[in-house]
Amino acid sequence: MSASSSTVGQLLWQGPVCTGWKQDLEGAVYHLANCFLLLGFMGGSGVYGCFYLFGFLSTGYLCCVLWGWFDACGLDLALWSFLLAAACLLQLAHLVYRLREDTLPAEFDVLYKTLCLPLQVPLQAYKEIVHCCQEQVLTLATEQTYAVEGETPINRLSLLLSGRVRVSQDGQFLHYIFPYQFMDSPEWESLQPSEEGVFQVTLTAETACSYVSWPRKSLHLLLAKERYISRLFAALLGYDISEKLYGLNDKLFAKFGLRFDIRLPSLYHVLGPAASDTGPESTEEEEEIREAAVCPPRATPTSLRQTPPCSPPPAATDPPAPPSRARMSRPESGILASRTPLQSYSQVMFTGQAPLAPIHTPEL
């Protein structure tokens, strides 16, 4: 132990081992290599920091290779510098590969920044969603139909990227679909994974459109496997359907001022043609209600009213059955619209029926 400590002390406190120092300095390549190494070790963290670090280090070690081969004439210097430069270049190639793997197509990158980044969706989860649609962007020409009413099966979920799509039913315009809105969200939510159905509306491209589409089975498997993605789609689809409902409120009016989305199957079946169920009696009752609404009965003075004679009490027989109350038809929406809210409410209460479901197809 004492011998080793004395050896270290001699190396530290005695003069240098070199017999003589070189009088001339090294060449410019050696100093350039050290400058690059100094700049490289000043790099930061992160992806771009690694690019900065390994870029300068690889350049500095390549300069060391040139210095060791041409100026120092040392094989070991040139070999070690070459190995270090090769390690830095391999690290740069790995970084470029990782960045290229993480890069998304332009359309999906814009979609992520517009729809998912505000919700702080992780990039890895978004990549799984993109992978489910096979990174394909589909197109629609002008006046090309995406779905035909009563014919096209509901077997996918699509999101519009650009253009404008017109939604109609029986030739009647309902609303538009704009970029970054789902094209068939009501149809998607109306069916269970094991059910099948067809579109109840026609979707036509008014301009050249581009969209992404997820196959129904593949997307259901992804939602069943990834709980976070399932909640994300539930939120996006719910918001999209609510936007369509609010848009239809400005276009469609039903009886009693009710407004709803006829694309929802639960309400679509209610809207079926039920006019055949009402016979001539209901028509006469409607006319009577209209006459009563237009010409209200005049007040009769108390002195002119005749008091009916008192009839003797009936014999003790079986109590008569209460008279059956005829079903009163609902007043027209035009009558209710011409009245004040209080009058409309009193008219509806007078008919004895609550405005739960309309019986005719809504009109614009």
C-alpha positions in Angstrom: 0.0 0.0 0.0 2.8 2.4 0.9 4.7 1.5 -2.4 1.7 2.3 -4.5 1.1 5.6 -2.7 4.7 6.6 -3.1 4.4 5.9 -6.9 1.3 8.1 -7.2 3.1 10.8 -5.2 6.1 10.7 -7.6 3.8 11.0 -10.6 2.0 14.0 -9.1 4.8 16.0 -7.5 7.8 15.2 -9.6 8.4 16.7 -13.0 6.8 15.5 -16.2 7.8 12.2 -17.7 8.2 13.8 -21.2 11.8 14.5 -21.9 10.9 17.4 -24.1 7.9 19.4 -25.3 7.2 20.0 -29.0 7.9 23.5 -30.0 5.3 23.7 -32.8 1.6 23.4 -32.3 -0.7 20.8 -33.8 -2.4 21.5 -37.2 -5.7 23.3 -37.8 -7.6 20.1 -38.1 -6.8 19.1 -34.5 -8.0 22.4 -33.1 -11.1 22.3 -35.4 -11.9 18.8 -34.0 -11.7 20.0 -30.4 -14.0 23.0 -31.2 -16.6 20.7 -32.6 -16.3 18.4 -29.6 -16.7 21.4 -27.3 -19.9 22.5 -29.1 -21.2 19.0 -29.1 -21.0 18.5 -25.4 -22.9 21.7 -24.9 -26.0 20.2 -26.4 -29.3 20.0 -24.5 -31.9 17.2 -24.0 -34.8 16.1 -26.1 -34.9 14.9 -29.7 -33.5 18.1 -31.2 -30.9 18.3 -28.4 -29.7 14.8 -29.3 -29.5 15.8 -33.0 -27.3 18.8 -31.9 -25.1 16.6 -29.6 -24.4 13.7 -31.9 -24.2 15.9 -35.0 -21.3 18.0 -33.6 -19.6 14.9 -31.9 -19.6 13.0 -35.2 -18.1 15.9 -37.0 -15.5 16.4 -34.3 -14.4 12.7 -34.3 -14.2 12.7 -38.1 -11.8 15.7 -37.8 -9.8 13.6 -35.2 -9.6 10.8 -37.7 -8.1 13.1 -40.3 -5.7 14.5 -37.7 -4.5 11.1 -36.5 -4.1 9.8 -40.0 -2.3 12.7 -41.7 -0.7 14.8 -38.9 -0.1 12.5 -35.9 0.5 9.5 -38.1 -0.9 7.2 -35.4 -2.9 4.2 -36.3 -4.5 3.9 -32.8 -5.5 7.6 -32.8 -7.2 7.3 -36.2 -8.9 4.0 -35.3 -10.4 5.1 -32.0 -11.6 8.4 -33.6 -13.2 6.4 -36.4 -15.0 4.2 -33.9 -16.3 7.1 -32.0 -17.5 8.9 -35.1 -19.2 5.7 -36.3 -21.1 5.4 -33.0 -22.3 9.0 -33.3 -23.4 8.5 -36.9 -25.4 5.4 -35.9 -27.1 7.2 -33.1 -28.1 9.9 -35.6 -29.5 7.3 -38.0 -31.5 5.8 -35.2 -33.0 9.2 -34.3 -33.9 9.9 -38.0 -35.6 6.5 -38.1 -37.6 7.2 -34.9 -38.8 10.5 -36.2 -39.8 9.1 -39.6 -41.7 6.4 -37.8 -43.6 8.9 -35.7 -44.4 11.2 -38.6 -48.0 11.1 -39.8 -49.4 11.9 -43.3 -50.3 15.6 -43.8 -54.0 15.0 -43.6 -53.8 13.0 -40.4 -51.4 15.5 -38.9 -53.8 18.3 -39.4 -56.6 16.2 -38.1 -54.7 15.5 -34.9 -53.9 19.2 -34.4 -57.5 20.2 -35.0 -59.5 17.5 -33.3 -57.3 15.6 -30.8 -54.6 18.0 -29.7 -57.1 20.3 -27.9 -58.3 17.3 -26.0 -54.7 16.4 -25.1 -55.0 13.0 -26.7 -51.7 11.0 -26.5 -50.0 10.6 -29.8 -49.7 6.8 -29.3 -53.5 6.5 -28.9 -54.0 8.6 -32.0 -51.7 6.3 -34.0 -53.8 3.3 -33.1 -56.9 5.2 -34.3 -55.1 6.0 -37.6 -53.8 2.5 -37.9 -57.4 1.2 -37.6 -58.4 3.1 -40.8 -55.2 1.9 -42.5 -54.0 5.5 -43.0 -56.3 5.9 -46.1 -57.9 9.1 -47.2 -60.9 8.6 -49.4 -62.5 11.1 -51.8 -65.9 12.0 -53.1 -66.5 13.8 -56.4 -69.1 16.6 -56.7 -72.7 15.2 -56.5 -71.4 11.7 -55.7 -73.4 10.0 -53.0 -71.8 8.6 -49.9 -75.0 6.8 -48.8 -78.4 6.2 -50.3 -81.6 6.2 -48.2 -82.8 2.7 -47.6 -80.1 1.0 -49.6 -76.6 1.6 -48.2 -75.7 -0.6 -45.2 -74.3 0.9 -42.0 -70.9 -0.8 -42.0 -68.5 2.1 -41.3 -67.9 5.4 -39.5 -66.5 8.3 -41.5 -65.2 11.7 -40.7 -65.2 14.5 -43.2 -61.8 16.2 -43.8 -62.6 18.7 -46.5 -65.6 19.8 -48.6 -69.3 19.9 -47.8 -71.9 17.1 -47.8 -75.7 17.6 -48.1 -78.0 15.4 -46.0 -81.6 14.9 -47.3 -84.5 12.5 -46.8 -87.2 11.9 -49.4 -85.7 14.7 -51.5 -86.1 17.1 -48.6 -83.0 19.0 -47.4 -82.1 18.5 -43.7 -78.7 19.9 -43.0 -75.0 20.2 -44.1 -72.0 18.3 -42.9 -68.8 20.4 -42.6 -65.1 19.4 -42.3 -64.1 17.6 -39.1 -67.7 16.4 -38.5 -68.8 12.8 -38.5 -70.8 11.9 -41.6 -72.8 9.1 -40.0 -72.7 9.5 -36.3 -76.5 9.1 -35.7 -76.5 5.8 -37.7 -73.4 4.6 -35.8 -75.0 5.2 -32.4 -78.4 3.8 -33.4 -77.1 0.2 -33.8 -75.5 -2.2 -31.4 -72.3 -4.0 -32.5 -74.3 -7.2 -33.3 -77.1 -5.3 -35.2 -77.4 -4.4 -38.9 -79.2 -1.6 -40.6 -79.4 0.8 -43.6 -79.2 4.5 -43.9 -82.4 6.5 -43.5 -81.0 9.6 -45.2 -79.1 10.3 -48.4 -75.6 11.9 -48.2 -74.4 13.7 -51.3 -71.2 15.6 -51.8 -71.9 19.2 -52.9 -68.1 19.8 -53.5 -65.1 17.7 -53.9 -64.7 16.0 -50.5 -62.1 13.9 -48.7 -62.8 11.8 -45.6 -61.4 9.0 -43.5 -63.4 5.9 -42.8 -63.2 3.2 -40.1 -64.6 -0.2 -40.8 -67.3 -1.0 -38.3 -65.9 -4.4 -37.1 -62.4 -3.1 -36.8 -63.4 0.0 -34.9 -65.6 -2.0 -32.5 -62.7 -4.3 -31.7 -60.5 -1.3 -31.0 -63.0 0.3 -28.8 -63.5 -2.9 -26.9 -59.8 -3.3 -26.4 -58.8 0.3 -25.6 -61.0 1.9 -22.9 -59.5 5.4 -23.4 -60.2 5.4 -27.1 -63.7 4.2 -26.4 -64.4 7.1 -24.1 -62.8 9.5 -26.6 -65.1 8.3 -29.4 -68.1 8.5 -27.1 -67.3 12.1 -26.3 -66.7 13.0 -30.0 -69.8 11.2 -31.3 -72.0 12.7 -28.6 -70.8 16.2 -29.4 -71.3 15.7 -33.1 -74.8 14.4 -32.7 -75.7 17.3 -30.4 -74.4 19.8 -33.1 -76.5 18.1 -35.7 -79.6 18.4 -33.4 -79.0 22.1 -32.8 -78.6 22.6 -36.6 -81.8 20.8 -37.3 -83.6 23.0 -34.7 -83.2 25.9 -37.1 -84.6 23.9 -40.1 -87.2 21.4 -38.9 -90.4 22.1 -37.0 -92.9 19.5 -35.8 -96.3 19.6 -34.1 -96.5 21.8 -31.0 -93.1 23.3 -31.8 -91.2 20.1 -31.1 -87.9 19.8 -32.9 -85.8 16.7 -33.2 -83.5 14.7 -35.4 -85.5 12.4 -37.7 -82.3 10.4 -38.4 -82.5 8.9 -34.9 -84.4 5.6 -35.3 -86.3 6.0 -32.1 -87.9 9.2 -33.4 -88.0 8.1 -37.0 -90.5 5.3 -36.3 -92.7 7.8 -34.5 -92.7 10.0 -37.6 -94.2 7.2 -39.8 -97.3 8.2 -41.7 -100.1 7.9 -39.2 -102.7 10.0 -41.0 -104.5 6.8 -42.1 -105.2 6.0 -38.4 -107.5 9.1 -38.1 -110.9 8.8 -39.6 -113.5 11.4 -40.5 -114.4 11.9 -36.9 -111.0 13.3 -36.1 -111.4 15.6 -39.1 -114.7 17.0 -37.9 -113.3 17.4 -34.4 -110.4 19.4 -35.8 -112.8 21.7 -37.7 -114.8 22.2 -34.6 -111.6 23.1 -32.7 -110.6 25.6 -35.4 -114.0 27.2 -35.4 -113.9 27.5 -31.6 -110.4 29.0 -31.8 -111.4 31.6 -34.5 -114.8 32.5 -33.1 -114.8 32.2 -29.3 -118.3 31.8 -27.6 -119.9 35.0 -26.5 -120.7 35.6 -22.8 -124.4 35.2 -22.0 -125.9 37.5 -19.3 -126.9 35.8 -16.1 -130.5 37.1 -16.3 -131.1 35.4 -19.7 -129.8 32.0 -18.8 -132.6 29.4 -18.3 -132.4 27.1 -15.4 -133.3 23.6 -16.4 -136.1 22.0 -14.4 -135.1 19.7 -11.6 -135.7 16.2 -12.6 -136.7 13.6 -10.0 -133.9 11.4 -8.7 -133.4 8.2 -10.7 -134.5 4.9 -9.3 -132.1 2.8 -7.3 -130.7 0.8 -10.2 -127.2 0.0 -11.4 -125.1 3.2 -11.7 -124.8 4.2 -15.4 -121.4 3.7 -17.0 -119.4 6.9 -17.4 -119.6 8.3 -20.9 -116.7 7.3 -23.1 -114.5 10.3 -23.8 -113.9 10.7 -27.5 -110.3 11.0 -28.6 -109.7 14.6 -29.4 -107.3 15.4 -32.2 -104.5 17.8 -31.7 -104.7 21.3 -33.1 -102.6 22.3 -36.1 -99.2 23.8 -35.5 -100.3 26.9 -37.4 -103.1 27.6 -34.9 -100.7 27.3 -32.0 -98.1 29.5 -33.7 -100.7 32.3 -34.2 -101.5 32.3 -30.5 -99.6 33.4 -27.5 -97.8 30.7 -25.5 -100.4 30.9 -22.8 -103.3 30.4 -25.3 -101.5 27.6 -27.0 -100.9 25.8 -23.7 -104.6 26.3 -22.7 -105.7 25.0 -26.2 -103.5 21.9 -25.8 -104.8 21.3 -22.3 -108.3 21.7 -23.6 -107.9 18.9 -26.0 -106.8 16.6 -23.3 -103.7 15.3 -25.0 -100.1 16.0 -24.3 -97.7 16.9 -27.2 -95.6 13.8 -26.9 -95.1 12.7 -30.5 -96.2 14.2 -33.8 -98.2 12.2 -36.3 -97.0 13.8 -39.6 -93.7 14.2 -41.3 -92.2 17.6 -40.4 -92.1 20.4 -42.9 -89.6 23.1 -43.5 
